[in-house]
């Protein structure tokens, strides 16, 4: 696709963030102008910048954001490049040598390691048009939160022992309806008294690794989370060889997004 020349495109982009019911708004994105020379601007306070080439917005904190593209010249047009990454899943819990309740009795077999969480999916494209027919063009981006790691206590695995799934990262508005899936959480390992199997890694891109089984007086090793540039999965928890030696899974990373809007004339960004 051939982009319109930069002199033919005039747009003003206003960025605001919404935090729902949270007492603290999400961290604002980092705003960068390109061609002319790049300048990094943290949008913790209202800032303004000019660009004859493009404006890039990088989002790393989970939350909901609104980007408004205002066309300031008749018939102006703009295009957008985007990279969206879903959040990583949390790792599963690694239990201790118990896991079967008081009726099972003590065990000398270590618990299995928890499975690692899967990494979130990445989707990317460039040159997607933002037609001036809708003025202003309003885009809503939601950055997914990383899944929490599996937790639990002694005895039978608790309901929270599986790692939680990472949530999706989405971009909506002006004809765009995009979703980058989050990675799945890893499952918990088994207690030593009830099998000591390792947990399964959560599906993702890439998936998490399986945990290793426990053995006599030896804890099962945890599975690694799916590794990616952004949205990695969390590692599983190591099994415990001694009573009370269980380990919770680690959380997955938040999602991520970069939006680059070509032809922007001015950028104003401020947290709502």
Backbone torsions as a table, in degrees:
resi	resn	phi	psi	omega
1	UNK	NA	135.6	178.5
2	UNK	-93.9	123.8	179.6
3	UNK	-78.3	150.5	174.0
4	UNK	-65.2	149.1	178.4
5	UNK	-59.4	148.5	-173.8
6	UNK	-63.5	-29.2	179.7
7	UNK	-69.4	-18.2	-178.8
8	UNK	-89.4	-6.6	-175.2
9	UNK	-114.3	127.0	175.6
10	UNK	-135.6	117.8	-179.0
11	UNK	-141.3	149.8	173.2
12	UNK	-116.9	130.9	-177.0
13	UNK	-112.0	125.2	177.9
14	UNK	-116.1	126.5	-177.6
15	UNK	-111.4	133.4	173.7
16	UNK	-135.5	153.4	178.1
17	UNK	-116.9	147.4	175.4
18	UNK	-124.1	136.9	-174.6
19	UNK	-114.3	11.5	179.9
20	UNK	61.0	-129.1	-178.2
21	UNK	-93.3	3.4	-177.8
22	UNK	-67.9	144.3	179.3
23	UNK	-72.6	-24.7	-178.7
24	UNK	-120.1	132.5	178.9
25	UNK	-70.8	157.8	176.5
26	UNK	-65.1	156.7	178.9
27	UNK	-60.4	130.4	-179.3
28	UNK	-63.3	157.2	176.6
29	UNK	-72.7	164.1	172.8
30	UNK	-90.7	126.4	-177.9
31	UNK	-101.3	130.1	-178.7
32	UNK	-131.0	134.4	172.6
33	UNK	-101.9	148.2	-177.4
34	UNK	-135.3	144.8	179.5
35	UNK	47.7	75.6	22.1
36	UNK	-73.6	-176.7	-169.8
37	UNK	-49.0	144.9	-176.4
38	UNK	-69.6	137.3	171.0
39	UNK	-131.2	127.5	179.0
40	UNK	-85.9	136.6	-178.2
41	UNK	-137.3	115.6	173.9
42	UNK	-80.0	125.5	-172.6
43	UNK	-89.0	39.0	178.5
44	UNK	-70.6	-27.7	171.8
45	UNK	-126.8	158.6	-177.7
46	UNK	-55.5	133.2	179.6
47	UNK	-134.9	159.9	175.9
48	UNK	-135.3	146.6	178.7
49	UNK	-148.4	159.2	176.4
50	UNK	-119.4	151.2	178.8
51	UNK	-151.6	136.7	173.6
52	UNK	-97.0	-9.6	-178.3
53	UNK	-107.5	-71.7	-177.1
54	UNK	-156.0	166.8	177.3
55	UNK	-130.1	130.8	-177.4
56	UNK	-115.6	135.3	178.3
57	UNK	-121.2	124.1	-178.8
58	UNK	-112.0	126.3	-177.5
59	UNK	-114.9	124.8	-179.5
60	UNK	-123.5	-15.5	-177.3
61	UNK	-99.7	140.2	177.6
62	UNK	-63.3	139.0	179.7
63	UNK	152.9	-176.8	-178.3
64	UNK	-113.2	134.2	-176.6
65	UNK	-132.0	149.7	175.5
66	UNK	-120.1	129.9	176.5
67	UNK	-116.7	124.9	179.5
68	UNK	-113.4	124.2	178.3
69	UNK	-105.5	113.8	-179.7
70	UNK	-103.1	125.9	-179.8
71	UNK	-90.0	119.7	-172.0
72	UNK	-104.2	4.3	176.4
73	UNK	-130.5	140.0	180.0
74	UNK	-57.6	130.8	178.1
75	UNK	73.0	9.6	-178.8
76	UNK	-67.0	159.3	-179.9
77	UNK	-142.1	164.4	178.0
78	UNK	-151.4	164.2	176.5
79	UNK	-134.3	162.1	-175.8
80	UNK	-132.1	136.9	167.2
81	UNK	-104.9	141.4	-179.1
82	UNK	-141.6	148.7	167.9
83	UNK	-132.2	123.0	179.5
84	UNK	-122.2	136.4	-179.9
85	UNK	-130.4	126.4	174.7
86	UNK	-72.0	161.3	-178.5
87	UNK	-77.2	153.9	179.4
88	UNK	-81.2	150.7	176.4
89	UNK	-80.0	154.7	178.7
90	UNK	-80.9	155.4	177.9
91	UNK	-78.1	151.8	178.3
92	UNK	-77.9	158.1	-178.7
93	UNK	-74.5	144.9	172.5
94	UNK	-103.7	108.5	-176.1
95	UNK	-78.8	171.5	177.3
96	UNK	-87.9	-161.8	-176.8
97	UNK	-72.8	-13.5	178.1
98	UNK	-80.7	-129.0	176.3
99	UNK	102.2	-0.9	-179.5
100	UNK	-121.0	5.3	-179.2
101	UNK	86.4	173.4	-174.4
102	UNK	-65.3	-25.2	-178.3
103	UNK	-69.9	-20.4	-178.0
104	UNK	-79.1	-34.9	-178.3
105	UNK	88.4	176.7	-177.8
106	UNK	-68.8	162.3	-179.8
107	UNK	-141.2	148.5	175.1
108	UNK	-103.2	8.1	178.8
109	UNK	-98.0	127.5	179.3
110	UNK	-68.4	152.9	178.3
111	UNK	-72.1	156.2	177.9
112	UNK	-75.8	149.5	178.1
113	UNK	-72.8	148.5	178.6
114	UNK	-73.6	152.1	176.8
115	UNK	-76.7	148.2	178.3
116	UNK	-77.1	152.6	177.5
117	UNK	-78.6	150.7	177.9
118	UNK	-79.5	151.7	177.1
119	UNK	-80.4	154.3	178.2
120	UNK	-72.1	158.8	179.1
121	UNK	-79.7	144.0	176.2
122	UNK	-109.5	130.1	171.8
123	UNK	-125.3	144.3	-176.1
124	UNK	-150.2	149.4	176.8
125	UNK	-159.9	162.6	178.6
126	UNK	-137.4	155.6	176.1
127	UNK	73.9	19.1	178.8
128	UNK	-73.1	124.3	-174.6
129	UNK	-72.1	146.4	169.3
130	UNK	-116.3	90.4	-174.1
131	UNK	-65.6	148.8	-177.9
132	UNK	-79.5	1.1	-179.9
133	UNK	-62.0	-30.5	175.7
134	UNK	-105.4	108.1	-175.1
135	UNK	-127.6	116.0	-0.5
136	UNK	-80.3	160.0	173.0
137	UNK	-88.5	125.1	-177.8
138	UNK	-111.5	123.6	178.6
139	UNK	-113.9	137.8	175.8
140	UNK	-116.8	125.5	179.5
141	UNK	-120.5	132.8	178.1
142	UNK	-117.5	120.3	177.5
143	UNK	-92.9	121.0	-176.8
144	UNK	-68.0	148.2	177.1
145	UNK	-90.1	140.4	177.1
146	UNK	-63.6	144.3	178.6
147	UNK	-70.7	140.9	178.5
148	UNK	-75.3	155.3	179.2
149	UNK	-75.6	156.3	178.8
150	UNK	-67.6	142.6	-178.7
151	UNK	-129.4	169.1	177.6
152	UNK	172.2	177.3	177.1
153	UNK	-120.8	-159.3	178.3
154	UNK	-75.0	168.3	179.6
155	UNK	78.4	-154.0	-177.3
156	UNK	-57.9	147.1	179.1
157	UNK	-58.5	134.1	-179.7
158	UNK	-79.8	167.1	-176.6
159	UNK	-63.8	-22.2	-180.0
160	UNK	-92.6	13.6	-174.7
161	UNK	-71.6	-25.9	176.1
162	UNK	-77.5	142.5	174.4
163	UNK	-65.6	145.1	-179.8
164	UNK	-81.0	149.3	178.8
165	UNK	-70.4	145.0	170.0
166	UNK	-72.6	149.4	-177.7
167	UNK	-93.3	163.1	-174.4
168	UNK	-73.9	155.5	168.8
169	UNK	-109.4	128.6	-173.3
170	UNK	-129.1	154.2	173.8
171	UNK	-133.6	122.6	-176.7
172	UNK	-131.8	150.1	172.6
173	UNK	120.0	149.7	177.5
174	UNK	52.3	44.5	178.4
175	UNK	86.2	-3.6	179.3
176	UNK	-96.7	134.9	175.8
177	UNK	-146.6	85.0	-170.1
178	UNK	-119.3	141.8	-179.7
179	UNK	-138.0	124.9	171.5
180	UNK	-104.4	115.1	-173.6
181	UNK	-68.3	147.9	173.2
182	UNK	-82.7	159.8	175.6
183	UNK	-78.2	156.3	-180.0
184	UNK	-88.4	151.4	177.4
185	UNK	-73.5	150.1	175.2
186	UNK	-77.3	154.6	178.6
187	UNK	-86.2	161.6	-179.7
188	UNK	-76.3	152.4	170.4
189	UNK	-73.4	171.1	177.1
190	UNK	-94.8	147.3	172.7
191	UNK	-63.6	152.2	-177.1
192	UNK	-59.4	-31.0	-177.1
193	UNK	-78.3	-11.6	-174.1
194	UNK	-125.1	22.6	175.3
195	UNK	133.9	-33.4	175.6
196	UNK	61.4	21.1	178.6
197	UNK	-71.2	150.4	174.2
198	UNK	-76.4	153.2	177.4
199	UNK	-74.8	160.4	179.6
200	UNK	-90.4	140.7	175.8
201	UNK	-67.9	146.7	-179.7
202	UNK	-78.2	142.7	175.0
203	UNK	-60.3	148.0	179.5
204	UNK	177.0	-167.8	-178.7
205	UNK	-131.4	82.5	4.0
206	UNK	-85.4	168.5	178.9
207	UNK	-75.4	164.2	172.8
208	UNK	-77.2	159.0	179.6
209	UNK	-86.6	152.9	175.8
210	UNK	-70.8	147.9	171.4
211	UNK	-75.5	159.4	179.7
212	UNK	-93.2	149.9	179.7
213	UNK	-71.3	154.9	172.9
214	UNK	-83.6	164.6	178.2
215	UNK	-144.4	-173.2	-175.6
216	UNK	-58.0	118.8	179.3
217	UNK	57.4	18.5	-177.3
218	UNK	-132.3	128.8	179.6
219	UNK	-78.6	147.5	174.5
220	UNK	-74.5	138.2	-180.0
221	UNK	-76.1	148.0	-178.6
222	UNK	-78.4	156.7	172.4
223	UNK	-83.3	141.8	177.8
224	UNK	-74.6	148.8	173.9
225	UNK	-73.9	154.3	175.4
226	UNK	-59.9	127.3	-173.7
227	UNK	-97.8	128.5	178.2
228	UNK	-145.6	167.1	178.5
229	UNK	-61.0	-35.8	176.9
230	UNK	-143.6	153.2	177.3
231	UNK	70.6	33.8	179.3
232	UNK	-68.4	152.9	174.9
233	UNK	-79.8	157.8	177.9
234	UNK	-85.0	150.9	178.0
235	UNK	-73.1	151.0	173.7
236	UNK	-71.0	166.9	176.2
237	UNK	-85.7	143.8	176.7
238	UNK	-70.2	142.2	174.9
239	UNK	-66.8	165.4	179.1
240	UNK	-111.4	136.3	177.8
241	UNK	-90.6	-17.6	-179.5
242	UNK	-118.7	152.8	176.8
243	UNK	-53.5	136.3	-178.4
244	UNK	80.2	6.3	-175.7
245	UNK	-94.9	20.0	179.6
246	UNK	-67.7	155.5	178.3
247	UNK	-131.3	133.3	177.6
248	UNK	-73.4	157.1	173.7
249	UNK	-74.8	162.2	179.1
250	UNK	-98.0	151.1	-177.3
251	UNK	-73.2	156.5	172.9
252	UNK	-80.4	163.9	178.6
253	UNK	-77.5	152.3	174.0
254	UNK	-64.1	162.2	173.3
255	UNK	-69.3	-174.7	-170.9
256	UNK	-158.0	151.0	175.3
257	UNK	-155.2	147.2	169.5
258	UNK	-130.6	125.7	174.2
259	UNK	-115.2	126.4	176.6
260	UNK	-119.5	116.0	-176.9
261	UNK	-106.0	118.7	-176.9
262	UNK	-87.4	139.0	178.2
263	UNK	92.2	7.2	-179.5
264	UNK	-69.5	134.9	179.1
265	UNK	-94.5	-30.8	-177.9
266	UNK	-152.2	148.0	-180.0
267	UNK	-129.2	130.7	171.1
268	UNK	-126.0	128.1	-179.3
269	UNK	-133.3	134.3	177.9
270	UNK	-156.6	137.5	176.3
271	UNK	-62.9	143.6	177.4
272	UNK	-81.1	NA	NA
